[in-house]
Each structure stands twice: as structure tokens, then as C-alpha cells.
Amino acid sequence: MNVIMKKIFSIALTLVMLLGLSSCAQWLDVNTDPDSPSNKSATVYNRLPWIQYYYMYAWGTANTRTSAITQMVTTASRTAAIGLQANWNPAQGIATTVYQNFFLGAACNIPDLLEKAEAEGAYHYMGAALALKSMGFILMVDLYGEMPYTDAVGANYAPYYDNGDDIYHGCLEDLEQAIAYFKMTQEPGATQLSEGDCWCDGDPNAWIRLCYGLKARWLNNLTKTGEFNADAVLAALEQGPTSNSQNVTMRHYNVATAGTCFTVGDAYGPNTTWDSFAWGNAQRLNRYYINLLTNFKGTGVEDPRANKLIPSGMYKVTLNADGSIRSYEWLRDHGVDNQNKDDLMTKDRVTFGNLNNYLNLASADVTKTYTNSNILSFYNSVDDFLSAVHKYYSDDNVTVSVGGDAVTITYHPGAMYVNDNNPLYVEDIKYINMKADALFETYGLAENDENTYYCNGAHGSRSPAGKIGFVVGTGGFYTRPSSTSYILTYPEMCFIKAEILFNKGDKSGAYTAYINGIKAHFDLMNTRLAEWQGAGYCTTAKGFDVSFAYAPMPQAEIDAYMKSAAVVQSAGALTLSDIMMQKYIAMGPDCQKYNDVRKYNYFRDGVYTEMKAPIYRSANANGFSSNPSSQNYYPRRWMHSTHETNYNSKNVNAIYDQYKGYVNFSTELPALAPEVWTIPVWWDMEK
């Protein structure tokens, strides 16, 4: 977006602030003068939380879209933005939301915050502003490679681009200055940080730990560069979070009423990753991620975290005469396998077509006929199709008739079915969607019931499933409306330390950090799960037990897992792959995983084992190398958004001149060439 629009939206943000909620803890207190709202009237304490929020919205969207690239999540549609990312056939459409939320909601307001904070000697607000500026621009450069930075929010209507290494260095310098500001004593009468801070409750020491933790993270991204310094990473870790009590988080709420984000219209209050990961009904987990939790590296070990991170839904349901649920079982998400041939089918499910998003709840008998010829288009045999049917439907909720050249299934009341005669869709109930219902936007049943009841195209309390309490999905630990956002955590610090020490040859120290990281993640999850349990989340609004998804994990199960084959039992047996794949689990849907996966070249270098290129990628993966040994085989960066390619085309195209010897651009405008996706960002470039 050009600068003039940034300034317009800077003023718009101030106007939005006048409509804020009641407090920072319950979302963003606002006390500007309603009679004369202006860009200058916003105080430091009401500007900061909004900058925090809009950074978080950019971060949350990036979490979802990079998690698709790293094979955690996919979607029902092969051609939707997330589906294209998951199949490594990326499209420009994924680039806009992250960009606009950071620049329009956060970056354009940071200079004003700095100016006003400096004027009153509110040095801690200056530190927060610089920390947020650094976090946002590092996010931008990690995704896009280059970006307007020096000139990004100035008076130039067509800002020029800075190279990635210059942005990194500038952000690291700002981070050091932020630390210095947090260590200063504010001037008498200056606004206290606690009045506006929604992350650290105004504790400057917590912000200092955040800055050092970010420094460790960012310096650790530089392993392919000549600037990498392992000891500098370790030194930063010593001053970052050293326990889960020092995690930097943002709390979120399942609110009944809320204002909405001016950039994309989603509600303030709920978790910002939920907005893109689990607000709609399209997202599904990838089988690669499911396998990490149920069969880690082929060990056959089930992780106690599995039921908390993987959604489950009711199935094999039967109803009473009054329409209430008589009996049911729980089905945990199978995961969409976009790497291998599907069970019982002749190909993987994604190659055959989109998943069906619209499951229907039968309130009376519904009969569907599937011809043998259609069945054999997908399944190895009719018997295999019947095996699938009987796996997901009981004799009580369906009647199956085989005769002539077709299979007829009558779905009885309580059965979820797809209203189509295509046999391809019959098994789609095993792909439990990630959706989690909220009170405000998706008509959830209760504040402490964030399960989804989406069916027949209707949300929550308005759907047939919601009316009887049929849980279509339990959601996931990180992506419910009230899920906590984990901005920087002690488990991540442990895994960075393990990685650094392992690569330095200190396997004993690496092993200790690796074990501490796994244990710390169990503790992190159990702390939040205990809160959900205490707030009544373990029983749905209609009285069904969902404690397996919401209650803390028993210590006995954690202890058994720590002694299992999924966890290395000695320092001598530890590998870098063990460290990074356990970190992959512990990070949740965090865009830092995209940095880690690129740094170790996806599956090329043997770190992320069991990962493969998506089968459906071959459909339209233009611009990529066909050689898995090449860096250019893998998605390496994002194409710039249409705001830049439409309104700042001269500068965005010029920045790619430096890569014309690295790739052959297939269009006259390099910024729109598919080869852009294959160019490593500056710290990912192999020398």
C-alpha cells in the first residue's frame, strides 16, 4: 500500500480506537477525546495495544499460511490460497493480509508512538515501539526477502526497497536500543507501560527477556551466512525466558460482542491465528503433522498431546425419537495425506479433487446410490469402498445394500453424510475440520464451548448439529477463539540451545536442552488446559464430555512418553532431526517453523524426515526446479502483494535485478514471475 494510504489509515486507526472495548485485559482501553479525534490525540497508552494487535493479526495470518508450506495444515480446496501453499503451488493472493495488517495497522503508527513517548519521557513505550517495529520488519523480510524499510512510512509515495540483510541489521540495532530504553527510568509523570501493554503487563524486564529471546531466534536463522555466531546466540539465550513463567503471550477471549478489524473485518478479542486457521470450515490438518503426534519418526508411539492438538468429532451417531443423541463414538482427524497414495484408494485423495466441506446431518432416512463404475474410479475394488464405509459408519446409522452395478447406502437419523452421489466424498467425514466456534461471529453455543457445530452450511447454534449438540470438531489447542498466543516461549529457547550445542559438538548439553524443551512444552500446554478445565470447557453446552480434548494430560502419560522410542534416551543417540522435529511440534502453528524448515532445506538434508514434496504439486508448479537437490525445488519466499506490484511496481521490479543471474525470470516483470517463489531470502542463500 502506498504511503498516502498508510497515512489515511493511520488516522482511521485513531477513529477506530474511539470504539474500543473496556480495558487492555479485556481488549484495548480507549480514552481519546471523542469531540476532536485526530492522529495526534491518541495517547501512548491507547496506541500501543492497537499496534500490538495489528502486529499479532499479521503474525497470526503468517502462522497459518507458512504452516501450510511446512505441511502442518492444508485445506479442502486444492485451488484456495492455503491449498495452493500446502501443495507447493503458491499464488500471490496469500501475500496481502499479512502485509496490510502490519503496515496499515502497526508500522504506520510506530513513528507517532515514538514521537509522543519521547516528548513525555515514556522510555518504556519507546522500547516497545522499537521492539514491535523490529518484529514486524523481520516478519516481512523473512517472508518477502526485501521490503520498503528505511523509506517505508515516510513521505515518499513510492518507497524504495531495502535488501534483506540491511533490514535484519537495522532491526537488530533497534532491538538493542529497545533494551536500552527498557533499562531506563522513565521521566516523572510519564505514562506507565502497564496502562497500555497487552503482552507483558507493563513489566520492562519481561520486554527485555523478549528482546533477547528474539535476538537469539534471529541470529540463529543466520547459519548459512558468514555472520553466524553460535556463541552470540547462546549469550542471548541466557537473558531470554528461562522458564514457562517468563513466556511472552497474548491472552484472547471468546467474546459475545466485539468491534471488528478495519483491515479485514474480523472480530477483536479472539485469537489472531484462529481468525485464519479455524474461523472458517475449510482448514484440515496434514497427515505429516498427524504422524508426528501418532507415529513419531515411525516409532508407533502416540503422543499425549495428540488429542489436544488434533480435532475429533462425533461419528456413528444414532438419535432418539425426539431427535436427541442416543449413542456416539469419537473419531479423531485422519489428516489429509498430500504426499502418498490414500488408504484403499488408487491415488492420494487430493489428486482426485477437493474435499467436500458441507456435511449434512440426517434427520430422516436419506438414500444415496453409488455406481460401481464410479467407485472403481477411485478405489482398488468395491470391497475396499465397502470397508471404508463400515469403518466410518455403524450398522445402526447406515444400511448398506450391494446389488447389480451399484452400492446403495441409507443414512439413518444422526448420520453425517455428503449430499452427493459421488463415492469419493463418502470418507470425507474422517477429515475433521479445524473450525472452532466463537460466540460473536460463528454463533457458538457458550463462552466455554468452543467446539464446532458447523453442518448443512450453518454455524454453531444455527446449525442442525448445534441444536442437538452434535460435536463436528473439538478444535485444536492453539487455534480456538480463547487460545493463548505464544509470542516467545521457553520451550523454543530450549530447542534453539539444543540445536546450537549439537552443531557445536556438545551432545551432552544439547541432550539436556532437548529434554527440557519437550518437558517444558508439556508444562506449557497443561497450564492452559488446566485453565480450560477450571472454566468448564470439558463439558459441552449440551452436556457431552470433551475432557479428552480440553483437560490436562496425566503425568503418568507424559512420563511414559518421555521413556518411549519417540524421545531419544541418551545423548549419544541424539540427532539434529530429533531436535528439530520435536521443536516443530512444540512451536505449534508459528511462522518461525518456516524459517527452520528452509534453513535445513525441508527434507533434502535429512532433518525433517518423512516429509516429501506434495503429489499434487506437479499440476501447476511453474518456476520451480524439478531437482530435489536444488534449493530452487522448494518454496523459499513469498511473492509481493498486489499493493506493491500495482502501486509501487517500479521499485518492486527493480529489487529483483540482483537475482537475474540466479534465476531466469519468465516474464518481463520479475515481481510477477513464478520464479520469485524459488529465490531464497538473504539468510537462506547457499554460498
Long-range contacts (C-beta under 8 A, 24 or more apart in sequence): 1-99, 1-100, 1-103, 1-104, 1-643, 1-647, 2-157, 2-158, 2-159, 2-643, 2-647, 2-648, 3-153, 3-154, 3-155, 3-156, 3-157, 3-159, 4-157, 5-104, 6-103, 6-104, 6-107, 6-108, 6-153, 7-108, 9-104, 9-105, 9-108, 9-262, 10-39, 10-108, 10-109, 10-112, 11-38, 11-39, 12-262, 13-50, 13-54, 13-104, 13-105, 13-108, 13-109, 13-262, 14-38, 14-39, 14-41, 14-42, 16-50, 16-259, 16-262, 17-42, 17-46, 17-47, 17-50, 19-259, 20-46, 20-50, 20-259, 20-268, 21-255, 21-258, 21-259, 21-268, 21-269, 24-49, 24-195, 24-196, 24-197, 24-198, 25-198, 25-251, 26-253, 27-198, 27-253, 27-255, 27-258, 27-268, 27-269, 28-53, 28-198, 28-268, 29-195, 29-196, 39-112, 40-112, 42-112, 42-116, 43-116, 43-191, 43-196, 44-113, 44-116, 44-117, 44-120, 44-122, 44-125, 44-191, 44-196, 45-125, 45-191, 45-195, 45-196, 46-196, 47-109, 47-112, 47-113, 47-116, 47-196, 48-113, 48-125, 48-128, 48-129, 48-196, 48-197, 48-198, 49-196, 49-197, 49-198, 50-105, 50-109, 51-105, 51-106, 51-109, 51-110, 51-113, 51-129, 51-132, 52-132, 52-197, 52-198, 52-199, 52-250, 53-105, 53-198, 53-268, 53-272, 54-101, 54-102, 54-104, 54-105, 54-106, 54-261, 54-263, 55-101, 55-102, 55-105, 55-106, 55-132, 55-135, 55-136, 56-250, 56-272, 56-485, 56-487, 57-97, 57-101, 57-105, 57-261, 57-263, 57-264, 57-266, 57-272, 57-275, 58-97, 58-98, 58-99, 58-101, 58-102, 58-105, 58-106, 58-136, 58-139, 59-135, 59-139, 59-272, 59-273, 59-485, 59-487, 59-591, 60-271, 60-272, 60-273, 60-274, 60-275, 60-276, 60-277, 60-485, 61-97, 61-98, 61-101, 61-272, 61-275, 61-276, 62-98, 62-139, 62-143, 62-591, 63-273, 63-276, 63-277, 63-588, 63-589, 63-590, 63-591, 64-273, 64-276, 64-277, 64-283, 64-589, 65-94, 65-98, 65-276, 66-143, 66-591, 66-593, 66-594, 67-277, 67-589, 67-590, 67-591, 67-593, 67-594, 69-594, 69-597, 69-635, 70-584, 70-593, 70-594, 70-597, 71-286, 71-288, 71-289, 71-338, 71-339, 71-611, 71-614, 72-285, 72-286, 72-288, 72-289, 72-589, 72-593, 73-277, 73-283, 73-284, 73-285, 73-286, 73-289, 73-434, 73-589, 74-283, 74-284, 74-285, 74-286, 74-336, 74-338, 74-350, 75-282, 75-283, 75-284, 76-281, 76-282, 76-283, 76-284, 76-354, 76-355, 76-356, 76-357, 76-431, 76-433, 77-282, 77-354, 77-355, 78-350, 78-353, 78-354, 78-616, 78-619, 79-354, 80-282, 82-282, 82-283, 83-354, 85-635, 86-286, 86-338, 86-614, 87-338, 87-350, 87-614, 87-616, 87-617, 87-619, 88-613, 88-614, 88-617, 88-621, 88-624, 88-634, 88-635, 89-616, 89-617, 89-619, 89-620, 89-621, 90-635, 90-638, 90-639, 90-677, 92-639, 92-640, 92-641, 92-642, 92-645, 92-672, 94-638, 95-143, 95-144, 95-638, 95-639, 95-640, 95-641, 95-642, 96-641, 96-642, 96-643, 97-263, 97-264, 97-276, 98-139, 98-143, 99-140, 99-144, 99-640, 99-641, 99-643, 99-644, 100-263, 100-264, 100-641, 100-643, 101-261, 101-263, 101-264, 102-136, 102-139, 102-140, 103-152, 103-153, 104-263, 105-261, 105-262, 105-263, 106-132, 106-136, 107-133, 107-136, 107-137, 107-152, 107-153, 108-153, 110-153, 111-153, 117-191, 120-187, 120-189, 120-190, 120-191, 121-186, 121-187, 121-188, 121-189, 121-190, 122-186, 122-187, 122-190, 122-191, 122-193, 123-181, 123-182, 123-184, 123-185, 123-186, 123-187, 123-190, 124-181, 124-182, 124-184, 124-186, 124-192, 124-193, 124-202, 124-204, 124-207, 125-191, 125-193, 125-196, 126-178, 126-181, 127-177, 127-178, 127-179, 127-180, 127-181, 127-182, 127-204, 127-207, 128-178, 128-193, 128-197, 128-207, 130-174, 130-175, 130-177, 130-178, 130-181, 131-174, 131-175, 131-178, 131-207, 131-210, 131-211, 131-214, 133-171, 133-174, 134-171, 134-172, 134-174, 134-175, 134-178, 134-214, 135-214, 137-167, 137-170, 137-171, 138-167, 138-168, 138-171, 138-214, 138-218, 139-591, 140-167, 141-167, 141-168, 141-681, 141-682, 142-221, 142-591, 142-594, 142-595, 142-681, 143-591, 143-637, 143-638, 144-637, 144-638, 144-640, 144-681, 145-637, 145-679, 145-681, 145-682, 146-655, 148-648, 148-651, 158-647, 158-648, 158-650, 158-651, 159-648, 159-651, 160-651, 161-651, 161-652, 161-654, 161-655, 163-655, 163-658, 163-682, 164-681, 164-682, 164-683, 165-682, 165-683, 168-218, 168-682, 168-683, 171-218, 172-215, 172-218, 172-219, 175-211, 175-214, 175-215, 178-207, 178-211, 179-208, 179-211, 179-212, 182-207, 182-208, 182-211, 183-208, 198-250, 199-248, 199-249, 199-250, 199-487, 200-248, 206-246, 206-248, 208-239, 209-239, 209-240, 209-241, 209-246, 209-248, 210-240, 210-241, 210-248, 210-487, 210-488, 212-236, 212-237, 212-238, 212-239, 212-240, 213-237, 213-240, 213-241, 213-248, 213-488, 213-492, 213-493, 214-488, 215-240, 216-240, 216-493, 216-496, 217-488, 217-492, 217-496, 217-592, 220-496, 220-499, 220-500, 221-595, 221-599, 221-683, 222-683, 223-503, 223-599, 224-599, 224-683, 224-684, 224-685, 224-686, 224-687, 225-682, 225-683, 226-687, 230-500, 230-503, 230-504, 233-496, 233-500, 234-497, 234-500, 234-501, 237-493, 237-496, 237-497, 237-500, 240-488, 240-493, 241-488, 241-489, 241-490, 241-493, 242-490, 242-493, 243-490, 243-520, 244-489, 244-490, 244-491, 244-520, 244-523, 244-524, 244-527, 246-490, 247-486, 247-488, 247-489, 247-490, 247-524, 248-486, 248-487, 248-488, 248-489, 249-484, 249-485, 249-486, 249-487, 250-484, 250-485, 250-487, 251-484, 251-485, 252-481, 252-482, 252-483, 252-484, 252-485, 253-481, 253-482, 254-438, 254-439, 254-444, 254-447, 254-448, 254-450, 254-480, 254-481, 254-482, 255-438, 255-439, 255-440, 256-439, 256-440, 256-447, 257-440, 258-440, 266-441, 267-438, 267-440, 267-441, 269-440, 269-481, 270-438, 270-440, 270-441, 270-481, 270-482, 271-478, 271-479, 271-480, 271-481, 271-482, 271-483, 271-484, 271-485, 272-485, 273-478, 273-479, 273-483, 273-485, 273-589, 274-436, 274-438, 274-479, 274-480, 274-481, 274-483, 277-434, 277-478, 277-479, 277-589, 278-434, 278-435, 278-436, 278-475, 278-476, 278-479, 278-480, 279-435, 279-438, 279-441, 279-442, 280-435, 281-357, 281-433, 281-435, 281-452, 281-454, 282-357, 282-433, 283-433, 283-434, 283-435, 284-333, 284-335, 284-336, 284-355, 284-431, 284-432, 284-433, 284-434, 285-310, 285-311, 285-333, 285-335, 285-336, 285-434, 285-476, 286-335, 286-336, 286-337, 286-338, 287-334, 287-335, 287-336, 287-337, 287-338, 287-339, 287-340, 288-335, 288-339, 288-610, 288-611, 289-335, 290-333, 290-334, 290-335, 291-335, 291-610, 292-581, 292-584, 292-585, 293-585, 296-566, 296-581, 297-566, 297-577, 297-578, 297-581, 297-609, 297-610, 298-610, 299-564, 299-565, 299-566, 300-565, 301-561, 301-564, 301-565, 301-566, 303-561, 303-566, 303-585, 304-522, 304-553, 304-554, 304-557, 304-558, 304-561, 305-477, 305-521, 305-522, 305-525, 305-553, 305-585, 306-332, 307-332, 307-548, 307-549, 308-476, 308-477, 308-525, 308-529, 308-549, 308-550, 308-553, 309-476, 309-477, 309-478, 309-585, 309-588, 310-335, 310-432, 310-476, 311-432, 311-433, 311-434, 311-473, 311-474, 311-475, 311-476, 311-549, 312-432, 312-471, 312-473, 312-474, 312-548, 312-549, 313-429, 313-432, 313-471, 313-472, 313-473, 313-474, 314-470, 314-471, 314-472, 314-544, 315-392, 315-393, 315-416, 315-429, 316-392, 316-393, 316-394, 316-396, 316-397, 317-397, 317-414, 317-415, 317-416, 317-470, 318-394, 318-396, 318-397, 318-412, 318-413, 318-414, 319-413, 319-414, 319-468, 323-363, 323-413, 323-468, 324-468, 325-414, 325-468, 325-469, 325-470, 325-544, 326-414, 327-396, 328-414, 328-470, 329-394, 330-548, 331-392, 331-429, 331-430, 331-432, 332-432, 333-430, 333-431, 333-432, 333-473, 334-430, 334-431, 334-432, 335-431, 336-431, 338-614, 338-615, 338-616, 339-611, 339-612, 339-613, 339-614, 339-615, 340-612, 340-615, 343-388, 344-379, 344-380, 344-384, 344-385, 344-387, 344-388, 345-378, 345-379, 345-380, 345-384, 346-378, 346-379, 346-380, 347-378, 347-615, 348-615, 348-616, 349-427, 350-614, 350-615, 350-616, 351-615, 351-616, 352-378, 352-424, 353-424, 355-425, 355-428, 355-431, 356-418, 356-420, 356-425, 356-428, 357-433, 358-418, 358-419, 358-455, 358-456, 358-457, 359-416, 359-417, 359-418, 359-428, 359-429, 359-455, 359-456, 359-472, 360-416, 360-417, 360-418, 360-419, 360-455, 360-456, 361-414, 361-415, 361-416, 361-455, 361-456, 361-463, 361-464, 361-465, 361-470, 362-411, 362-412, 362-413, 362-414, 362-415, 362-416, 362-417, 363-413, 363-464, 364-413, 365-410, 365-411, 365-412, 365-413, 366-410, 366-411, 366-415, 366-417, 366-419, 367-408, 367-409, 367-410, 367-411, 368-408, 368-409, 368-411, 368-417, 368-420, 368-421, 369-406, 369-407, 369-408, 369-409, 369-421, 370-406, 370-407, 370-408, 370-409, 370-421, 370-422, 370-423, 370-426, 371-405, 371-406, 372-405, 372-406, 372-407, 373-405, 374-421, 374-422, 374-423, 375-407, 375-423, 377-424, 378-423, 378-424, 379-423, 382-407, 385-423, 385-426, 388-426, 388-427, 389-426, 392-426, 392-427, 392-429, 392-430, 414-470, 416-455, 416-470, 416-472, 432-472, 432-473, 433-472, 433-473, 434-473, 434-475, 434-476, 434-479, 435-472, 435-473, 435-475, 436-473, 436-475, 436-476, 436-479, 436-480, 436-481, 437-466, 437-481, 438-481, 439-481, 444-481, 445-469, 445-540, 445-541, 445-542, 446-541, 448-532, 448-535, 448-536, 448-537, 448-541, 449-537, 449-540, 449-541, 450-475, 450-480, 450-481, 450-482, 450-537, 451-475, 451-540, 451-546, 468-542, 469-540, 469-541, 469-542, 469-543, 469-544, 471-540, 471-544, 471-546, 474-546, 474-549, 474-550, 475-549, 477-525, 477-528, 477-529, 477-588, 478-588, 478-589, 479-589, 482-532, 483-528, 484-528, 486-524, 486-588, 486-590, 489-520, 489-524, 489-586, 490-520, 490-524, 491-517, 491-518, 491-520, 491-521, 491-524, 491-583, 491-586, 492-517, 492-583, 492-586, 492-587, 492-592, 494-520, 495-579, 495-580, 495-582, 495-583, 495-586, 498-579, 499-576, 499-579, 499-580, 499-583, 502-574, 502-576, 502-579, 503-576, 507-571, 507-572, 507-574, 508-571, 510-571, 510-574, 510-579, 511-568, 511-570, 511-571, 511-574, 514-568, 514-574, 514-578, 514-579, 514-582, 515-562, 515-567, 517-582, 517-583, 517-586, 518-562, 518-567, 518-582, 518-586, 519-558, 519-562, 520-586, 521-585, 521-586, 522-553, 522-558, 525-552, 525-553, 526-552, 526-553, 529-553, 576-600, 576-607, 577-606, 577-607, 577-608, 577-609, 580-607, 580-608, 581-607, 581-608, 581-609, 584-608, 598-634, 598-636, 598-680, 598-681, 598-684, 599-683, 599-684, 601-631, 601-634, 602-634, 603-628, 604-628, 604-629, 604-633, 604-634, 622-666, 622-674, 623-663, 623-666, 623-673, 623-674, 623-675, 623-676, 623-677, 623-678, 624-674, 624-677, 624-678, 625-678, 631-678, 631-680, 631-684, 631-685, 631-686, 632-663, 632-675, 632-678, 632-679, 633-678, 634-678, 635-677, 635-678, 636-677, 636-678, 636-679, 636-680, 636-681, 636-684, 637-676, 637-677, 637-679, 637-680, 637-681, 638-677, 639-671, 639-672, 639-676, 639-677, 640-671, 640-676, 644-671, 645-669, 645-671, 645-672
